[in-house]
């Protein structure tokens, strides 16, 4: 099959490097829409931000065969053995991996509303994470203009130890038949499944802290516990039980102090199983009958946007309330070296002949991340499963 690139250059008089042309054409064929920039914030978290759209004047390759021929100059059907021979000196496998990873980054997001209960952070190693937990700071004291101010005693911060970042991975394999059959749809489906798996895995780890009432590393007790201001209840979801939960939050205190934090006055997120959606919506909207004088009307948004039906909540009676105003942290999601998105790396080992004999090209989708419980004061959970 004739390569499109010579004609492409003549028609559009494009002077950019040929490799750049090939990369863009391959990425477009796999559904990538834009370039991506990686930006590191003050906590070291590296986020992929959408850059400029891919140049419209460069058309996508029309098939995997065409991309193979254009990049390698080989007019024979794609051959895995030749791909592997070209891995060090050639560019096809590298370009192909880059395009697949960019599509993965494009589609990936921190889903299941984890961002609303978690903050992002970075770790440079897999070692245990050590975080200082700030405690109460006393009020400023009145002084005269020429007086020496009293010293404000800052209670020593507690150091809390969390488990280190974990590696989670899955293989993505492209066979020789898929190349010859031009199975772009199959590739896109596999990438979609990998993306969804990465999103779901992170979310499940986060929500498991709530559902399983995980260990709270600050004091070694369960996160929801009678000694944590009574943030564990058993009442069914109702106007009165929500009011009781909010009162618990309002009375929570900061470490080293007996002064209430006054949580719950800002934005709240109600998390429920599908079984409680009707009851939650009723509490949020009914203004008469059973709910006359209901202080929760509209509290979770005009369109119930602050009611989250969580697929990981499987017990029909469980529900949880979170202060998501930002007044206190709840969970922390820590990424290795700040990389927030999954990676796609070559999984071929030159010593392993499997790629040659089994006619496949294998990549590893890898996400290195961990979720830790940070502060239980802005949380409340109730229901039948404790």
KEFI-169531 format. One record per residue (C-alpha): x, y, z; residue number from 1; residue in three letters. Coordinates in pm, whole numbers, plus 50000, padded with zeros to 5 digits. Layout:
<pts>
+-------+-------+-------+------+-------+
|     u |     v |     w | sese | torpa |
+-------+-------+-------+------+-------+
|     X |     Y |     Z |  NUM |   ALA |
...
+-------+-------+-------+------+-------+
</pts>
This chain:
<pts>
+-------+-------+-------+------+-------+
|     u |     v |     w | sese | torpa |
+-------+-------+-------+------+-------+
| 50000 | 50000 | 50000 |    1 |   UNK |
| 50140 | 50337 | 49901 |    2 |   UNK |
| 50235 | 50572 | 50180 |    3 |   UNK |
| 50032 | 50890 | 50207 |    4 |   UNK |
| 50320 | 51105 | 50332 |    5 |   UNK |
| 50495 | 51212 | 50007 |    6 |   UNK |
| 50165 | 51329 | 49856 |    7 |   UNK |
| 50075 | 51489 | 50187 |    8 |   UNK |
| 50389 | 51697 | 50183 |    9 |   UNK |
| 50347 | 51802 | 49821 |   10 |   UNK |
| 49983 | 51902 | 49858 |   11 |   UNK |
| 50021 | 52104 | 50174 |   12 |   UNK |
| 50388 | 52206 | 50150 |   13 |   UNK |
| 50437 | 52119 | 50513 |   14 |   UNK |
| 50793 | 52167 | 50628 |   15 |   UNK |
| 50767 | 52006 | 50970 |   16 |   UNK |
| 50971 | 51699 | 51050 |   17 |   UNK |
| 50845 | 51378 | 50889 |   18 |   UNK |
| 50836 | 51201 | 51224 |   19 |   UNK |
| 50604 | 51470 | 51357 |   20 |   UNK |
| 50373 | 51418 | 51060 |   21 |   UNK |
| 50365 | 51046 | 51119 |   22 |   UNK |
| 50301 | 51083 | 51490 |   23 |   UNK |
| 50008 | 51319 | 51438 |   24 |   UNK |
| 49854 | 51102 | 51163 |   25 |   UNK |
| 49879 | 50794 | 51386 |   26 |   UNK |
| 49732 | 50972 | 51689 |   27 |   UNK |
| 49440 | 51101 | 51483 |   28 |   UNK |
| 49369 | 50752 | 51353 |   29 |   UNK |
| 49340 | 50632 | 51716 |   30 |   UNK |
| 49104 | 50913 | 51813 |   31 |   UNK |
| 49341 | 51154 | 51988 |   32 |   UNK |
| 49205 | 51507 | 51952 |   33 |   UNK |
| 49462 | 51735 | 52116 |   34 |   UNK |
| 49817 | 51759 | 52235 |   35 |   UNK |
| 49875 | 51732 | 52610 |   36 |   UNK |
| 50094 | 51926 | 52847 |   37 |   UNK |
| 50208 | 51796 | 53183 |   38 |   UNK |
| 50198 | 52058 | 53457 |   39 |   UNK |
| 50327 | 52010 | 53813 |   40 |   UNK |
| 50152 | 52196 | 54093 |   41 |   UNK |
| 50299 | 52309 | 54425 |   42 |   UNK |
| 50235 | 51967 | 54582 |   43 |   UNK |
| 50423 | 51794 | 54302 |   44 |   UNK |
| 50115 | 51647 | 54137 |   45 |   UNK |
| 50159 | 51621 | 53761 |   46 |   UNK |
| 49837 | 51678 | 53570 |   47 |   UNK |
| 49785 | 51627 | 53201 |   48 |   UNK |
| 49619 | 51939 | 53064 |   49 |   UNK |
| 49472 | 51963 | 52719 |   50 |   UNK |
| 49686 | 52156 | 52475 |   51 |   UNK |
| 49612 | 52279 | 52126 |   52 |   UNK |
| 49405 | 52065 | 51885 |   53 |   UNK |
| 49604 | 51844 | 51651 |   54 |   UNK |
| 49672 | 52026 | 51321 |   55 |   UNK |
| 49361 | 51994 | 51101 |   56 |   UNK |
| 49565 | 52000 | 50780 |   57 |   UNK |
| 49726 | 51665 | 50864 |   58 |   UNK |
| 49483 | 51381 | 50785 |   59 |   UNK |
| 49473 | 51065 | 50991 |   60 |   UNK |
| 49615 | 50742 | 50861 |   61 |   UNK |
| 49331 | 50536 | 50719 |   62 |   UNK |
| 49450 | 50201 | 50850 |   63 |   UNK |
| 49705 | 50031 | 51071 |   64 |   UNK |
| 49866 | 49889 | 50756 |   65 |   UNK |
| 49911 | 50237 | 50611 |   66 |   UNK |
| 50066 | 50366 | 50933 |   67 |   UNK |
| 50304 | 50067 | 50938 |   68 |   UNK |
| 50412 | 50122 | 50578 |   69 |   UNK |
| 50453 | 50499 | 50615 |   70 |   UNK |
| 50663 | 50478 | 50931 |   71 |   UNK |
| 50875 | 50169 | 50854 |   72 |   UNK |
| 50884 | 50171 | 50474 |   73 |   UNK |
| 50786 | 49803 | 50486 |   74 |   UNK |
| 50513 | 49724 | 50233 |   75 |   UNK |
| 50455 | 49373 | 50371 |   76 |   UNK |
| 50179 | 49308 | 50625 |   77 |   UNK |
| 50277 | 49416 | 50978 |   78 |   UNK |
| 50495 | 49154 | 51141 |   79 |   UNK |
| 50543 | 49141 | 51517 |   80 |   UNK |
| 50896 | 49004 | 51491 |   81 |   UNK |
| 51003 | 49293 | 51270 |   82 |   UNK |
| 50831 | 49536 | 51507 |   83 |   UNK |
| 51031 | 49397 | 51796 |   84 |   UNK |
| 51353 | 49415 | 51595 |   85 |   UNK |
| 51277 | 49782 | 51531 |   86 |   UNK |
| 51202 | 49865 | 51893 |   87 |   UNK |
| 51546 | 50009 | 51963 |   88 |   UNK |
| 51637 | 50156 | 51628 |   89 |   UNK |
| 51299 | 50213 | 51468 |   90 |   UNK |
| 51003 | 50429 | 51555 |   91 |   UNK |
| 50678 | 50241 | 51487 |   92 |   UNK |
| 50641 | 50070 | 51825 |   93 |   UNK |
| 50737 | 50391 | 52004 |   94 |   UNK |
| 50492 | 50600 | 51802 |   95 |   UNK |
| 50220 | 50340 | 51847 |   96 |   UNK |
| 50272 | 50328 | 52225 |   97 |   UNK |
| 50271 | 50710 | 52245 |   98 |   UNK |
| 49946 | 50731 | 52051 |   99 |   UNK |
| 49779 | 50467 | 52266 |  100 |   UNK |
| 49893 | 50640 | 52585 |  101 |   UNK |
| 49771 | 50980 | 52466 |  102 |   UNK |
| 49429 | 50828 | 52397 |  103 |   UNK |
| 49437 | 50675 | 52746 |  104 |   UNK |
| 49524 | 51014 | 52901 |  105 |   UNK |
| 49256 | 51187 | 52694 |  106 |   UNK |
| 48980 | 50960 | 52820 |  107 |   UNK |
| 49095 | 50909 | 53180 |  108 |   UNK |
| 48949 | 51110 | 53464 |  109 |   UNK |
| 48933 | 51079 | 53840 |  110 |   UNK |
| 48576 | 50946 | 53840 |  111 |   UNK |
| 48306 | 50845 | 54088 |  112 |   UNK |
| 48335 | 51186 | 54257 |  113 |   UNK |
| 48656 | 51094 | 54438 |  114 |   UNK |
| 48792 | 51446 | 54382 |  115 |   UNK |
| 48518 | 51584 | 54606 |  116 |   UNK |
| 48633 | 51392 | 54912 |  117 |   UNK |
| 49006 | 51368 | 54840 |  118 |   UNK |
| 49303 | 51595 | 54782 |  119 |   UNK |
| 49596 | 51500 | 54560 |  120 |   UNK |
| 49956 | 51471 | 54670 |  121 |   UNK |
| 50285 | 51332 | 54546 |  122 |   UNK |
| 50540 | 51080 | 54674 |  123 |   UNK |
| 50886 | 51026 | 54527 |  124 |   UNK |
| 50922 | 50665 | 54647 |  125 |   UNK |
| 50718 | 50361 | 54749 |  126 |   UNK |
| 50814 | 50405 | 55114 |  127 |   UNK |
| 50556 | 50464 | 55386 |  128 |   UNK |
| 50401 | 50810 | 55374 |  129 |   UNK |
| 50454 | 51037 | 55672 |  130 |   UNK |
| 50229 | 51337 | 55709 |  131 |   UNK |
| 50218 | 51600 | 55982 |  132 |   UNK |
| 49869 | 51656 | 56120 |  133 |   UNK |
| 49822 | 52015 | 56229 |  134 |   UNK |
| 49671 | 52066 | 56573 |  135 |   UNK |
| 49493 | 52352 | 56747 |  136 |   UNK |
| 49648 | 52700 | 56757 |  137 |   UNK |
| 49537 | 52930 | 57040 |  138 |   UNK |
| 49368 | 53265 | 56982 |  139 |   UNK |
| 49565 | 53587 | 56956 |  140 |   UNK |
| 49582 | 53781 | 57283 |  141 |   UNK |
| 49511 | 54150 | 57344 |  142 |   UNK |
| 49826 | 54358 | 57397 |  143 |   UNK |
| 49905 | 54724 | 57435 |  144 |   UNK |
| 50104 | 54896 | 57163 |  145 |   UNK |
| 50437 | 54876 | 57347 |  146 |   UNK |
| 50378 | 54543 | 57520 |  147 |   UNK |
| 50562 | 54229 | 57430 |  148 |   UNK |
| 50304 | 53987 | 57289 |  149 |   UNK |
| 50248 | 53664 | 57471 |  150 |   UNK |
| 50387 | 53358 | 57304 |  151 |   UNK |
| 50125 | 53152 | 57128 |  152 |   UNK |
| 50185 | 52787 | 57203 |  153 |   UNK |
| 50155 | 52571 | 56896 |  154 |   UNK |
| 50079 | 52218 | 57004 |  155 |   UNK |
| 50321 | 51974 | 56848 |  156 |   UNK |
| 50196 | 51836 | 56518 |  157 |   UNK |
| 50118 | 51467 | 56515 |  158 |   UNK |
| 50305 | 51261 | 56258 |  159 |   UNK |
| 50077 | 51010 | 56094 |  160 |   UNK |
| 50213 | 50713 | 55897 |  161 |   UNK |
| 50023 | 50581 | 55597 |  162 |   UNK |
| 50089 | 50292 | 55363 |  163 |   UNK |
| 50307 | 50366 | 55061 |  164 |   UNK |
| 50206 | 50403 | 54699 |  165 |   UNK |
| 50099 | 50082 | 54527 |  166 |   UNK |
| 50143 | 49968 | 54168 |  167 |   UNK |
| 49830 | 49849 | 53986 |  168 |   UNK |
| 49854 | 49723 | 53631 |  169 |   UNK |
| 49701 | 49527 | 53345 |  170 |   UNK |
| 49833 | 49412 | 53009 |  171 |   UNK |
| 49702 | 49541 | 52677 |  172 |   UNK |
| 49790 | 49306 | 52392 |  173 |   UNK |
| 49766 | 49375 | 52019 |  174 |   UNK |
| 49797 | 49070 | 51796 |  175 |   UNK |
| 49932 | 49043 | 51443 |  176 |   UNK |
| 49580 | 48953 | 51327 |  177 |   UNK |
| 49446 | 49277 | 51476 |  178 |   UNK |
| 49702 | 49474 | 51273 |  179 |   UNK |
| 49627 | 49290 | 50948 |  180 |   UNK |
| 49249 | 49315 | 51008 |  181 |   UNK |
| 49284 | 49688 | 51082 |  182 |   UNK |
| 49092 | 49635 | 51406 |  183 |   UNK |
| 49098 | 49999 | 51522 |  184 |   UNK |
| 48758 | 49952 | 51684 |  185 |   UNK |
| 48895 | 49666 | 51891 |  186 |   UNK |
| 49191 | 49880 | 51997 |  187 |   UNK |
| 48961 | 50162 | 52104 |  188 |   UNK |
| 48743 | 49918 | 52298 |  189 |   UNK |
| 49047 | 49773 | 52477 |  190 |   UNK |
| 49169 | 50122 | 52567 |  191 |   UNK |
| 48823 | 50215 | 52693 |  192 |   UNK |
| 48821 | 49908 | 52918 |  193 |   UNK |
| 49169 | 49988 | 53049 |  194 |   UNK |
| 49067 | 50348 | 53116 |  195 |   UNK |
| 48750 | 50243 | 53296 |  196 |   UNK |
| 48943 | 49986 | 53501 |  197 |   UNK |
| 49194 | 50249 | 53615 |  198 |   UNK |
| 48915 | 50491 | 53709 |  199 |   UNK |
| 48717 | 50226 | 53894 |  200 |   UNK |
| 49021 | 50085 | 54078 |  201 |   UNK |
| 49116 | 50422 | 54226 |  202 |   UNK |
| 48754 | 50500 | 54314 |  203 |   UNK |
| 48699 | 50162 | 54477 |  204 |   UNK |
| 49008 | 50212 | 54695 |  205 |   UNK |
| 48878 | 50553 | 54801 |  206 |   UNK |
| 48519 | 50455 | 54875 |  207 |   UNK |
| 48634 | 50136 | 55049 |  208 |   UNK |
| 48769 | 50357 | 55329 |  209 |   UNK |
| 48409 | 50462 | 55394 |  210 |   UNK |
| 48228 | 50137 | 55322 |  211 |   UNK |
| 48465 | 49912 | 55518 |  212 |   UNK |
| 48508 | 50165 | 55800 |  213 |   UNK |
| 48884 | 50153 | 55754 |  214 |   UNK |
| 49145 | 50202 | 56022 |  215 |   UNK |
| 49203 | 50568 | 56107 |  216 |   UNK |
| 49583 | 50592 | 56139 |  217 |   UNK |
| 49572 | 50893 | 56370 |  218 |   UNK |
| 49456 | 50686 | 56669 |  219 |   UNK |
| 49427 | 50327 | 56547 |  220 |   UNK |
| 49047 | 50320 | 56578 |  221 |   UNK |
| 48794 | 50273 | 56299 |  222 |   UNK |
| 48730 | 50588 | 56097 |  223 |   UNK |
| 48365 | 50599 | 56204 |  224 |   UNK |
| 48366 | 50543 | 56579 |  225 |   UNK |
| 48192 | 50657 | 56896 |  226 |   UNK |
| 48521 | 50814 | 57010 |  227 |   UNK |
| 48534 | 51025 | 56694 |  228 |   UNK |
| 48261 | 51257 | 56807 |  229 |   UNK |
| 47999 | 50989 | 56751 |  230 |   UNK |
| 48031 | 51001 | 56370 |  231 |   UNK |
| 47887 | 50650 | 56334 |  232 |   UNK |
| 47510 | 50608 | 56348 |  233 |   UNK |
| 47249 | 50349 | 56265 |  234 |   UNK |
| 46937 | 50551 | 56185 |  235 |   UNK |
| 46767 | 50527 | 55848 |  236 |   UNK |
| 46803 | 50822 | 55612 |  237 |   UNK |
| 46553 | 51095 | 55700 |  238 |   UNK |
| 46529 | 51463 | 55776 |  239 |   UNK |
| 46592 | 51401 | 56144 |  240 |   UNK |
| 46888 | 51166 | 56095 |  241 |   UNK |
| 47053 | 51414 | 55857 |  242 |   UNK |
| 47003 | 51688 | 56115 |  243 |   UNK |
| 47163 | 51467 | 56380 |  244 |   UNK |
| 47458 | 51395 | 56148 |  245 |   UNK |
| 47510 | 51764 | 56078 |  246 |   UNK |
| 47505 | 51836 | 56453 |  247 |   UNK |
| 47781 | 51578 | 56505 |  248 |   UNK |
| 47994 | 51757 | 56244 |  249 |   UNK |
| 47926 | 52097 | 56402 |  250 |   UNK |
| 48049 | 51973 | 56740 |  251 |   UNK |
| 48367 | 51809 | 56613 |  252 |   UNK |
| 48685 | 51960 | 56760 |  253 |   UNK |
| 49036 | 52012 | 56633 |  254 |   UNK |
| 49317 | 51807 | 56782 |  255 |   UNK |
| 49446 | 51969 | 57102 |  256 |   UNK |
| 49130 | 52173 | 57158 |  257 |   UNK |
| 48776 | 52147 | 57291 |  258 |   UNK |
| 48645 | 52423 | 57064 |  259 |   UNK |
| 48394 | 52310 | 56800 |  260 |   UNK |
| 48501 | 52338 | 56438 |  261 |   UNK |
| 48149 | 52424 | 56326 |  262 |   UNK |
| 48160 | 52191 | 56027 |  263 |   UNK |
| 47857 | 52121 | 55811 |  264 |   UNK |
| 47766 | 52484 | 55749 |  265 |   UNK |
| 47906 | 52477 | 55396 |  266 |   UNK |
| 47856 | 52242 | 55105 |  267 |   UNK |
| 47761 | 51887 | 55197 |  268 |   UNK |
| 47771 | 51571 | 54988 |  269 |   UNK |
| 47519 | 51296 | 55063 |  270 |   UNK |
| 47637 | 50953 | 54944 |  271 |   UNK |
| 47380 | 50675 | 54912 |  272 |   UNK |
| 47315 | 50337 | 54746 |  273 |   UNK |
| 47066 | 50323 | 54457 |  274 |   UNK |
| 46800 | 50195 | 54700 |  275 |   UNK |
| 46789 | 50529 | 54886 |  276 |   UNK |
| 46773 | 50763 | 54586 |  277 |   UNK |
| 46399 | 50818 | 54621 |  278 |   UNK |
| 46421 | 50889 | 54994 |  279 |   UNK |
| 46717 | 51126 | 54946 |  280 |   UNK |
| 46543 | 51321 | 54669 |  281 |   UNK |
| 46229 | 51346 | 54883 |  282 |   UNK |
| 46422 | 51495 | 55175 |  283 |   UNK |
| 46587 | 51742 | 54938 |  284 |   UNK |
| 46260 | 51864 | 54782 |  285 |   UNK |
| 45946 | 51798 | 54992 |  286 |   UNK |
| 45815 | 52111 | 55167 |  287 |   UNK |
| 45483 | 51983 | 55296 |  288 |   UNK |
| 45326 | 51674 | 55449 |  289 |   UNK |
| 45572 | 51460 | 55640 |  290 |   UNK |
| 45854 | 51703 | 55566 |  291 |   UNK |
| 45678 | 52025 | 55663 |  292 |   UNK |
| 45933 | 52274 | 55787 |  293 |   UNK |
| 46210 | 52062 | 55640 |  294 |   UNK |
| 46546 | 52247 | 55678 |  295 |   UNK |
| 46700 | 52020 | 55414 |  296 |   UNK |
| 46492 | 52143 | 55123 |  297 |   UNK |
| 46735 | 52235 | 54845 |  298 |   UNK |
| 47035 | 52165 | 55068 |  299 |   UNK |
| 47172 | 51917 | 54814 |  300 |   UNK |
| 47110 | 52133 | 54508 |  301 |   UNK |
| 46812 | 52218 | 54292 |  302 |   UNK |
| 46882 | 51915 | 54073 |  303 |   UNK |
| 47010 | 51687 | 54352 |  304 |   UNK |
| 47364 | 51748 | 54230 |  305 |   UNK |
| 47506 | 51700 | 54580 |  306 |   UNK |
| 47337 | 51362 | 54619 |  307 |   UNK |
| 47570 | 51093 | 54488 |  308 |   UNK |
| 47432 | 50748 | 54414 |  309 |   UNK |
| 47751 | 50551 | 54469 |  310 |   UNK |
| 47774 | 50216 | 54286 |  311 |   UNK |
| 48007 | 50082 | 54555 |  312 |   UNK |
| 47743 | 50121 | 54827 |  313 |   UNK |
| 47573 | 49782 | 54810 |  314 |   UNK |
| 47389 | 49771 | 55144 |  315 |   UNK |
| 47042 | 49918 | 55093 |  316 |   UNK |
| 47045 | 50105 | 55424 |  317 |   UNK |
| 47392 | 50264 | 55421 |  318 |   UNK |
| 47441 | 50635 | 55374 |  319 |   UNK |
| 47715 | 50887 | 55448 |  320 |   UNK |
| 47743 | 51263 | 55480 |  321 |   UNK |
| 48058 | 51463 | 55399 |  322 |   UNK |
| 48156 | 51824 | 55453 |  323 |   UNK |
| 48308 | 51902 | 55111 |  324 |   UNK |
| 48346 | 52275 | 55169 |  325 |   UNK |
| 48723 | 52238 | 55198 |  326 |   UNK |
| 48723 | 52328 | 55567 |  327 |   UNK |
| 48897 | 52000 | 55653 |  328 |   UNK |
| 49064 | 51732 | 55441 |  329 |   UNK |
| 48905 | 51389 | 55426 |  330 |   UNK |
| 49109 | 51156 | 55205 |  331 |   UNK |
| 49444 | 51196 | 55032 |  332 |   UNK |
| 49526 | 51040 | 54696 |  333 |   UNK |
| 49903 | 51008 | 54659 |  334 |   UNK |
| 50061 | 50953 | 54316 |  335 |   UNK |
| 50410 | 50821 | 54258 |  336 |   UNK |
| 50627 | 51112 | 54142 |  337 |   UNK |
| 50306 | 51311 | 54102 |  338 |   UNK |
| 50185 | 51129 | 53790 |  339 |   UNK |
| 49806 | 51158 | 53816 |  340 |   UNK |
| 49719 | 50968 | 53497 |  341 |   UNK |
| 49793 | 50604 | 53413 |  342 |   UNK |
| 50092 | 50517 | 53196 |  343 |   UNK |
| 50130 | 50277 | 52908 |  344 |   UNK |
| 50473 | 50115 | 52881 |  345 |   UNK |
| 50625 | 49848 | 52660 |  346 |   UNK |
| 50596 | 49512 | 52830 |  347 |   UNK |
| 50826 | 49326 | 52592 |  348 |   UNK |
| 51136 | 49170 | 52743 |  349 |   UNK |
| 51403 | 49094 | 52477 |  350 |   UNK |
| 51486 | 48774 | 52668 |  351 |   UNK |
| 51125 | 48657 | 52645 |  352 |   UNK |
| 51054 | 48505 | 52306 |  353 |   UNK |
| 50676 | 48504 | 52364 |  354 |   UNK |
| 50624 | 48817 | 52159 |  355 |   UNK |
| 50796 | 48650 | 51866 |  356 |   UNK |
| 50639 | 48308 | 51881 |  357 |   UNK |
| 50288 | 48418 | 51973 |  358 |   UNK |
| 50268 | 48714 | 51731 |  359 |   UNK |
| 50162 | 48978 | 51978 |  360 |   UNK |
| 50271 | 49322 | 52089 |  361 |   UNK |
| 50209 | 49377 | 52460 |  362 |   UNK |
| 50192 | 49696 | 52665 |  363 |   UNK |
| 50139 | 49739 | 53036 |  364 |   UNK |
| 49886 | 49991 | 53161 |  365 |   UNK |
| 50019 | 50104 | 53498 |  366 |   UNK |
| 49882 | 50335 | 53768 |  367 |   UNK |
| 50085 | 50398 | 54083 |  368 |   UNK |
| 49873 | 50550 | 54355 |  369 |   UNK |
| 49738 | 50503 | 54706 |  370 |   UNK |
| 49447 | 50644 | 54908 |  371 |   UNK |
| 49483 | 50738 | 55276 |  372 |   UNK |
| 49240 | 50851 | 55546 |  373 |   UNK |
| 49340 | 51200 | 55663 |  374 |   UNK |
| 49069 | 51353 | 55883 |  375 |   UNK |
| 48743 | 51201 | 56005 |  376 |   UNK |
| 48588 | 51518 | 56152 |  377 |   UNK |
| 48402 | 51617 | 55836 |  378 |   UNK |
| 48238 | 51278 | 55787 |  379 |   UNK |
| 47939 | 51083 | 55919 |  380 |   UNK |
| 47813 | 50739 | 55826 |  381 |   UNK |
| 47496 | 50549 | 55917 |  382 |   UNK |
| 47303 | 50244 | 55810 |  383 |   UNK |
| 47273 | 49875 | 55875 |  384 |   UNK |
| 47623 | 49756 | 55781 |  385 |   UNK |
| 47877 | 49876 | 56036 |  386 |   UNK |
+-------+-------+-------+------+-------+
</pts>
